[in-house]
Amino acid sequence: MMLKKIKTAARYAAIVFVLLGLAGYALIMNHSGVQDRLVKRALTAQLGSVVDDFGGDKIDVVFCGTASPMGGAGPRGAAQSCVAVFAGDKFFLVDTGARSADKAIALGLPMQRLSAVLLTHFHSDHIAALGEVHLNSWVRGRPEKLRVYGGPGIEQVVNGFNLAYGLDYRYRTDHHGEAYTPSKNAGLVAQPIIADSVIYDEDGLKITAVTVSHPPIEPALAFRFDYAGRSVLISGDTVKDDNLIEAARNVDVLIHEVLQPDLVKTLIAALAENGQPKLAKIIDDTLDYHTTPVEAAEAANLANADLLVFYHYAPMPQNAVMDRIYMRGVAELRPEGVLAALEGTRVTLPSQGDSIIIAD
């Protein structure tokens, strides 16, 4: 009898708990004051948790975009190619693919500190978010026009964005005022690059532009950053390239694009069977101007790089099975020192040492 009473009491308690939950839900959904307090509390906690500890006496690398150009973001919500590099008080973005500005904001990057954008080349998946990067850094307080470095053609790209966004610049200044959206800081400024040379050398930071092979684009560029005794090289789009390997000699971190041919061929077959032969042909064309994971591992070994980081995946891995396929044959060549980056992956190189700190 006692056990039966306990079970009955437990059922009543469960019913009361459910009813209280429903009442609470109804209160939140229908009471504006409660809604406002909850949203304010959440925003305060979110904004208060953003800490700008990037750069200083170290190099910080944060991945804002790792996906390929074709297809949507997928389950992992990946943006297209974009890598943030902090060194000292300087902050650079290498490429600005679609959705990368949103990712940078979501990751809490200090966009007002943005020093410049470096474009490896002018494929759409490397430049699409340039306008949004400009806006988000300008309204947060970037103190000058945004410099954009690139090879031959950079003036056309920059002039095109300035033309397309020119009315937007004026609208925002007219609406918000010079004190908040100063017209003197609105707009992009082209910085033409001479390939295979040092393009930036200030306050102990040296950036070198390196020619790589991504035909028919000439030149396509990689960028090497050297600061406080540490070094990072970002490949951009390329096949396995001797010039890149030489430029990456003894680098701490080699960040290399990768195309997984087994996955690409599976995708090509699926597209062809699904009545999309033109897209299948375009995807097939990518097989001869990117680097496989195995080739990237070979390049890292030849360069004597401490850490190899995969990014700019073709196609973007969407699950653990695809992650494993990307690593086929890699461990045999490079049993350790390989990282597959995703959005939010952060690699830190403290000054004058050899430690590498990885955080997701």
C-alpha positions in Angstrom: 0.0 0.0 0.0 2.8 2.4 0.9 4.6 1.7 -2.4 1.4 2.4 -4.3 1.0 5.8 -2.5 4.6 6.6 -3.3 4.1 5.9 -7.0 0.9 7.9 -7.0 2.7 10.9 -5.4 5.5 10.6 -7.9 3.0 10.7 -10.8 1.3 13.8 -9.3 4.7 15.5 -8.8 5.6 14.7 -12.5 2.3 16.2 -13.6 2.8 19.3 -11.5 6.4 19.7 -12.9 5.1 19.5 -16.5 2.3 22.0 -15.8 4.8 24.4 -14.2 7.0 24.0 -17.2 4.2 24.7 -19.6 3.1 27.7 -17.5 6.7 29.0 -17.6 6.9 28.5 -21.3 3.6 30.4 -21.8 4.8 33.2 -19.6 8.0 33.6 -21.7 6.2 33.4 -25.0 3.4 35.8 -24.0 5.0 38.3 -21.6 7.1 41.0 -23.3 8.8 42.1 -20.1 10.1 38.6 -19.4 11.1 38.2 -23.0 13.1 41.4 -22.9 14.9 40.5 -19.6 15.9 37.1 -20.9 17.2 38.5 -24.2 19.1 41.3 -22.5 20.7 38.8 -20.0 21.7 36.5 -22.9 23.2 39.4 -24.9 25.0 40.8 -21.9 26.6 37.4 -21.2 27.5 36.9 -24.8 29.1 40.4 -25.3 30.8 40.3 -21.9 32.5 37.0 -22.8 34.4 38.4 -25.8 38.0 38.9 -24.8 40.5 40.4 -27.3 43.7 38.4 -26.5 44.8 38.0 -30.1 48.3 38.8 -31.1 50.5 40.7 -28.7 53.9 38.9 -28.3 52.6 35.9 -30.3 51.1 34.8 -33.6 47.4 33.8 -33.5 45.8 32.1 -36.4 42.0 31.7 -36.5 40.0 29.9 -39.2 37.0 31.9 -40.3 36.3 29.8 -43.5 37.5 26.4 -44.7 34.9 25.3 -47.3 35.1 24.9 -51.1 33.2 27.1 -53.6 30.5 24.7 -54.8 27.4 23.8 -52.8 26.0 25.2 -49.6 27.5 25.4 -46.1 26.3 21.9 -45.2 25.7 20.5 -41.7 28.9 22.0 -40.3 27.9 25.5 -41.5 31.2 26.2 -43.1 32.1 29.5 -44.7 34.4 29.8 -47.8 38.1 30.5 -47.6 39.2 32.9 -44.9 42.1 32.8 -42.3 42.7 35.5 -39.7 46.3 36.1 -38.6 47.3 38.3 -35.6 50.8 39.3 -34.8 51.7 42.1 -32.4 48.9 44.7 -32.8 48.4 43.8 -36.5 45.4 41.8 -37.8 45.2 40.5 -41.3 42.5 38.4 -43.1 43.8 36.1 -45.8 40.9 35.9 -48.3 37.3 36.7 -47.6 35.1 33.9 -49.0 31.3 33.8 -48.7 29.9 33.9 -45.2 33.4 34.5 -43.7 32.5 38.0 -42.3 29.6 36.4 -40.4 32.0 33.7 -39.0 34.5 36.3 -38.0 31.9 38.3 -36.0 30.5 35.1 -34.4 34.0 34.1 -33.3 34.5 37.4 -31.6 37.3 38.7 -33.7 38.1 42.4 -33.1 37.2 43.7 -36.6 37.9 47.3 -35.6 41.6 46.2 -35.5 41.7 44.9 -39.0 44.9 46.1 -40.7 44.4 44.8 -44.2 43.1 42.0 -46.4 45.4 39.8 -48.4 43.9 38.0 -51.4 45.6 34.9 -52.7 43.7 35.2 -56.0 40.4 36.4 -57.3 38.2 33.3 -57.5 34.8 34.2 -56.1 35.1 31.9 -53.1 38.1 34.0 -52.0 36.6 37.5 -52.4 32.8 37.2 -52.0 32.6 38.7 -48.5 35.0 41.6 -49.0 32.1 44.1 -48.9 30.8 42.7 -45.6 34.3 42.6 -44.1 34.7 46.3 -45.0 31.3 47.1 -43.4 31.9 45.2 -40.2 35.3 46.6 -39.6 34.3 50.2 -40.5 31.2 50.5 -38.2 33.3 49.0 -35.3 35.9 51.7 -35.6 38.6 50.8 -38.2 40.7 54.0 -38.2 41.4 54.2 -41.9 40.3 52.9 -45.3 40.8 49.1 -45.7 43.9 48.2 -47.6 43.5 45.1 -49.9 46.7 43.4 -51.1 46.7 41.3 -54.3 48.4 40.4 -57.5 47.7 41.9 -61.0 44.0 42.7 -61.2 43.6 43.9 -57.6 42.7 47.4 -58.8 39.8 45.9 -60.8 38.5 43.9 -57.9 38.8 46.9 -55.4 37.3 49.4 -57.8 34.4 47.0 -58.5 33.6 46.6 -54.8 33.9 50.3 -54.2 31.6 51.0 -57.1 29.0 48.4 -56.0 29.1 49.6 -52.3 29.6 53.3 -52.9 26.0 54.2 -52.3 26.0 52.1 -49.2 29.0 54.0 -47.9 27.2 57.3 -48.4 23.9 56.1 -47.0 25.5 55.0 -43.7 27.4 58.2 -43.2 24.4 60.3 -44.0 22.2 58.3 -41.6 24.6 57.7 -38.7 26.9 60.7 -39.0 30.6 61.3 -39.4 31.3 60.6 -35.8 30.2 57.0 -36.1 30.7 56.1 -39.8 33.3 58.6 -40.9 33.5 58.9 -44.7 37.3 59.2 -44.6 37.5 55.6 -43.4 35.0 54.2 -45.9 36.2 52.3 -48.9 38.9 49.9 -50.1 42.4 50.8 -51.2 44.2 48.5 -53.7 47.7 47.5 -52.7 49.4 45.8 -55.8 51.8 43.0 -54.9 55.1 42.0 -56.5 55.1 38.3 -56.2 58.0 36.5 -54.5 58.9 39.5 -52.4 58.4 40.9 -49.0 55.2 43.0 -49.2 55.0 44.1 -45.5 57.8 44.8 -43.0 56.7 46.8 -40.0 57.1 46.5 -36.2 58.8 43.1 -36.4 56.2 41.5 -38.7 57.3 40.4 -42.2 54.9 39.1 -44.8 56.2 37.5 -48.0 54.1 36.9 -51.1 54.9 33.6 -52.8 54.0 32.5 -56.3 52.1 29.1 -56.4 50.6 27.1 -59.3 46.9 27.4 -59.8 46.4 27.6 -63.6 45.0 29.5 -65.4 45.4 32.1 -62.7 48.8 33.9 -62.8 49.9 34.6 -60.3 48.2 32.8 -57.5 49.8 33.6 -54.2 50.6 32.1 -50.8 51.6 34.3 -47.9 54.3 33.6 -45.2 54.1 35.5 -41.9 57.3 35.8 -39.7 57.0 37.4 -36.3 58.8 37.1 -33.0 60.8 34.1 -34.1 57.7 32.2 -35.3 56.3 31.6 -38.8 53.1 30.6 -40.6 52.6 30.0 -44.3 49.1 29.9 -45.9 49.0 28.2 -49.3 46.0 29.7 -51.0 44.9 27.5 -53.9 47.7 25.5 -55.5 48.9 22.1 -56.8 51.9 20.6 -54.9 54.4 23.3 -55.7 58.2 23.5 -55.4 58.2 27.2 -54.9 55.8 26.9 -52.0 57.9 24.1 -50.4 61.0 26.2 -50.6 59.2 29.3 -49.1 57.8 27.1 -46.3 61.3 25.8 -45.3 61.4 25.2 -41.5 58.0 27.0 -41.0 56.3 26.4 -37.7 52.8 26.0 -39.3 52.0 25.2 -43.0 48.4 25.8 -43.7 47.6 24.0 -46.9 44.4 23.6 -49.1 43.4 20.1 -49.8 41.2 18.2 -52.4 40.3 14.6 -51.6 40.1 12.9 -55.1 38.1 9.9 -53.9 35.4 12.1 -52.6 35.5 14.4 -55.6 35.1 11.4 -58.0 32.2 10.1 -55.9 30.6 13.6 -56.2 31.1 13.7 -59.9 29.5 10.3 -60.5 26.5 11.3 -58.3 26.0 14.6 -60.2 26.2 12.8 -63.5 23.6 10.2 -62.4 21.4 13.0 -61.0 21.1 14.7 -64.4 23.7 17.5 -63.7 26.4 16.8 -66.3 27.6 20.4 -66.5 28.2 20.8 -62.8 29.9 17.3 -62.9 32.2 18.6 -65.6 33.1 21.7 -63.6 33.9 19.6 -60.5 35.9 17.2 -62.6 38.0 20.2 -63.9 39.1 20.9 -60.3 41.1 17.6 -60.0 44.2 19.0 -61.8 44.7 22.3 -59.9 44.5 21.5 -56.2 46.6 19.4 -53.8 45.6 16.1 -52.3 46.0 15.5 -48.6 48.8 13.0 -49.3 50.6 15.6 -51.5 50.2 18.2 -48.8 51.8 15.8 -46.3 54.7 15.3 -48.7 55.1 19.1 -49.1 55.1 19.5 -45.3 57.8 16.9 -44.9 59.9 18.3 -47.6 59.6 21.8 -46.1 60.3 20.4 -42.6 57.2 22.1 -41.3 56.4 21.4 -37.6 52.6 21.4 -38.1 50.5 20.8 -41.2 47.0 22.2 -41.1 44.4 21.3 -43.7 41.9 23.9 -44.8 39.8 25.0 -47.9 38.5 21.5 -48.4 37.2 20.2 -51.7 34.6 19.0 -50.9 33.9 20.1 -47.4 33.9 17.1 -45.0 30.5 16.9 -43.3 30.8 14.0 -41.0 33.3 11.6 -39.3 33.3 9.2 -42.3 34.5 12.0 -44.6 37.0 13.1 -42.0 38.6 9.7 -42.2 38.6 9.6 -46.0 40.6 12.9 -45.9 43.3 11.2 -43.8 43.7 8.2 -46.2 47.4 7.6 -46.7 48.5 10.7 -44.6 49.5 8.9 -41.5 51.9 6.6 -43.4 53.8 9.7 -44.6 53.3 11.9 -41.5 52.3 10.0 -38.4 52.0 13.2 -36.3 51.9 16.9 -36.8 48.7 17.1 -38.9 45.5 19.0 -38.0 42.2 19.3 -39.9 41.0 22.8 -39.2 37.3 23.8 -39.0 35.7 27.2 -38.3 36.9 28.5 -35.0 40.1 26.4 -34.8 42.8 28.6 -33.3 46.5 28.0 -33.5 48.8 30.0 -31.3 52.6 30.4 -31.6 54.1 32.0 -28.5 57.2 34.1 -29.2 60.7 32.8 -29.3 59.8 29.2 -28.6 58.7 26.0 -30.4 55.4 25.3 -28.7 52.2 25.2 -30.7 48.9 25.6 -28.9 45.7 24.4 -30.6 42.2 25.3 -29.5 38.8 24.7 -31.1 
